[in-house]
Amino acid sequence: ENLEKATKLIKEAANERKAHIVVLPEMFNCPYDTGVMADYSEEENGETARVLSSLAKDLGIYIIGGSIPEKYNGSIYNTSLIFDNFGKKIGRHRKIHLFDVDIKNGIRFKESDVLSPGNEITVVQTMYCKMGIAICYDMRFPELMRSMVLKGAELIIVPAAFNMTTGPAHWDTLLKIRALDNQVYFV
């Protein structure tokens, strides 16, 4: 159902709004719930990847695939797949910094209960510019953003699913700081 909705919205963005790049949200193909991520996990070239690749090719657009739970070598990663306007996968980012939080009388959420951290800095070349890809909580770490800029990124894309408790403290403020620190654009 989520993949069908994403397909509809991607087509709308490309056809009606003339988008050249579409960015999906973090864990867009499943509930953002560590209790079910393993059930929804797919191989890197699974159904979600095939759908996104086909859409990118058919519509002639770049797709930053938000993220999905990806199965690889017995582990599950929070992974963003990046497709060029010909449908070719040009990159993959596995979230490096997992979001583990336990706020007294508030939210408790531990991605590390299910997910494994990635360990690679992701910068891809597009026809527009070099783009860095991070996922959500990764933006909290200035060294990662700086490393992307040093690898040539002019734009950094950060699919995220921040909640209303921690989101306002991270998203708006930190993106502005990272942009100013590195003289780079953020989406």
C-alpha positions as CSV (number, residue, x, y, z in Angstrom):
1,E,0.0,0.0,0.0
2,N,2.8,2.5,0.9
3,L,4.7,1.6,-2.3
4,E,1.5,2.2,-4.4
5,K,1.0,5.6,-2.7
6,A,4.6,6.5,-3.3
7,T,4.3,5.6,-6.9
8,K,1.2,7.8,-7.3
9,L,3.0,10.7,-5.6
10,I,6.2,10.3,-7.6
11,K,4.2,10.3,-10.9
12,E,2.3,13.4,-9.7
13,A,5.6,15.2,-8.8
14,A,7.2,14.4,-12.1
15,N,4.2,14.9,-14.4
16,E,2.1,17.6,-12.8
17,R,4.8,19.5,-10.9
18,K,7.6,19.0,-13.3
19,A,10.0,17.7,-10.6
20,H,13.5,16.5,-11.8
21,I,14.5,15.1,-8.4
22,V,12.1,13.4,-6.0
23,V,13.0,12.7,-2.4
24,L,11.0,10.2,-0.4
25,P,10.7,10.1,3.5
26,E,12.7,7.8,5.8
27,M,11.2,4.3,6.0
28,F,8.5,5.3,3.5
29,N,7.6,1.7,2.6
30,C,6.8,0.5,6.1
31,P,5.7,1.7,9.6
32,Y,8.5,3.5,11.4
33,D,8.3,0.9,14.2
34,T,11.3,-1.3,15.2
35,G,8.9,-4.1,16.1
36,V,8.0,-4.6,12.4
37,M,11.1,-3.4,10.5
38,A,12.5,-6.9,10.1
39,D,9.2,-8.1,8.7
40,Y,9.3,-5.4,6.0
41,S,13.0,-5.6,5.2
42,E,14.0,-6.3,1.6
43,E,17.2,-7.2,-0.2
44,E,18.9,-4.2,-1.8
45,N,17.4,-5.2,-5.2
46,G,14.0,-6.1,-3.9
47,E,10.6,-4.9,-4.8
48,T,11.0,-1.3,-3.7
49,A,14.3,-0.9,-5.5
50,R,12.8,-2.4,-8.7
51,V,9.8,0.0,-8.5
52,L,11.9,3.1,-7.9
53,S,14.3,2.2,-10.6
54,S,11.5,1.7,-13.1
55,L,9.9,5.0,-12.1
56,A,13.1,6.9,-12.4
57,K,13.7,5.5,-15.9
58,D,10.1,5.9,-17.1
59,L,9.8,9.5,-15.8
60,G,13.4,10.6,-16.5
61,I,13.9,11.8,-13.0
62,Y,16.3,11.2,-10.1
63,I,14.8,9.5,-7.1
64,I,16.3,9.6,-3.6
65,G,14.5,6.6,-2.1
66,G,14.1,8.0,1.4
67,S,15.0,4.8,3.2
68,I,13.8,1.3,3.6
69,P,14.8,-1.5,6.0
70,E,17.4,-3.4,3.9
71,K,18.5,-7.0,4.6
72,Y,22.2,-7.6,4.0
73,N,24.5,-10.4,5.3
74,G,22.2,-11.2,8.2
75,S,21.8,-7.6,9.3
76,I,19.1,-5.0,8.7
77,Y,20.1,-1.4,7.7
78,N,18.2,1.8,7.3
79,T,19.1,2.3,3.7
80,S,18.5,5.0,1.1
81,L,18.8,3.9,-2.6
82,I,19.6,6.6,-5.1
83,F,18.6,6.2,-8.8
84,D,19.5,8.4,-11.7
85,N,17.2,9.6,-14.5
86,F,17.9,6.4,-16.5
87,G,16.9,4.1,-13.6
88,K,20.4,3.2,-12.7
89,K,21.2,2.8,-9.0
90,I,24.0,5.4,-8.5
91,G,24.3,5.1,-4.7
92,R,23.3,3.6,-1.5
93,H,23.5,5.2,2.0
94,R,23.1,3.1,5.1
95,K,22.3,5.3,8.1
96,I,25.5,5.6,10.2
97,H,24.1,7.1,13.4
98,L,21.2,5.1,14.8
99,F,18.6,7.0,16.8
100,D,18.4,5.6,20.3
101,V,16.4,7.8,22.7
102,D,14.9,7.3,26.1
103,I,13.3,10.5,27.5
104,K,12.0,10.3,31.0
105,N,8.2,10.3,30.9
106,G,8.4,10.6,27.2
107,I,9.5,8.8,24.1
108,R,11.6,5.6,24.1
109,F,12.9,4.4,20.8
110,K,16.0,2.3,20.0
111,E,16.8,1.7,16.3
112,S,19.8,-0.3,17.5
113,D,17.3,-3.0,18.8
114,V,16.8,-4.0,15.1
115,L,19.1,-2.0,12.8
116,S,22.9,-2.1,12.2
117,P,24.8,1.1,11.5
118,G,26.3,1.8,8.1
119,N,29.9,2.9,7.8
120,E,30.3,4.8,4.5
121,I,30.0,8.4,3.5
122,T,27.7,8.7,0.5
123,V,28.2,11.3,-2.3
124,V,26.8,10.7,-5.7
125,Q,27.4,12.6,-9.0
126,T,24.2,13.8,-10.8
127,M,23.8,15.9,-13.9
128,Y,23.1,18.8,-11.6
129,C,25.9,18.6,-9.0
130,K,27.4,16.2,-6.5
131,M,24.9,15.3,-3.7
132,G,25.6,13.9,-0.3
133,I,23.0,11.6,1.2
134,A,22.5,11.1,4.9
135,I,19.5,9.8,6.9
136,C,17.7,11.7,9.7
137,Y,19.8,11.5,12.9
138,D,23.0,11.4,10.7
139,M,22.7,15.2,10.4
140,R,23.4,15.5,14.1
141,F,27.1,14.8,13.4
142,P,29.0,17.7,11.8
143,E,32.0,15.6,10.8
144,L,29.8,13.5,8.5
145,M,28.4,16.6,6.7
146,R,31.9,18.1,6.5
147,S,33.2,14.9,5.0
148,M,30.5,15.0,2.3
149,V,31.5,18.6,1.4
150,L,35.2,17.7,1.2
151,K,34.2,15.0,-1.2
152,G,32.5,17.7,-3.4
153,A,28.9,17.7,-2.3
154,E,27.1,20.9,-3.1
155,L,23.8,19.7,-1.9
156,I,23.1,17.4,1.0
157,I,19.8,15.5,1.1
158,V,18.6,14.2,4.5
159,P,15.4,12.0,4.3
160,A,14.0,12.0,7.9
161,A,11.2,10.9,10.1
162,F,11.8,13.0,13.2
163,N,9.0,12.9,15.8
164,M,7.3,15.9,17.3
165,T,9.3,15.6,20.5
166,T,12.8,15.6,19.1
167,G,12.2,16.9,15.6
168,P,12.0,20.6,16.3
169,A,15.2,20.6,18.2
170,H,17.1,18.9,15.4
171,W,15.6,19.5,12.0
172,D,15.3,23.2,11.6
173,T,18.1,24.4,13.9
174,L,20.7,21.8,12.9
175,L,20.1,22.0,9.2
176,K,20.6,25.7,9.3
177,I,23.8,25.3,11.3
178,R,25.2,22.5,9.0
179,A,24.4,24.6,5.9
180,L,26.2,27.7,7.3
181,D,29.1,25.7,8.6
182,N,29.7,24.0,5.3
183,Q,28.3,26.6,2.8
184,V,26.2,24.0,1.2
185,Y,22.5,23.6,0.5
186,F,20.3,21.1,2.5
187,V,17.1,19.4,1.6
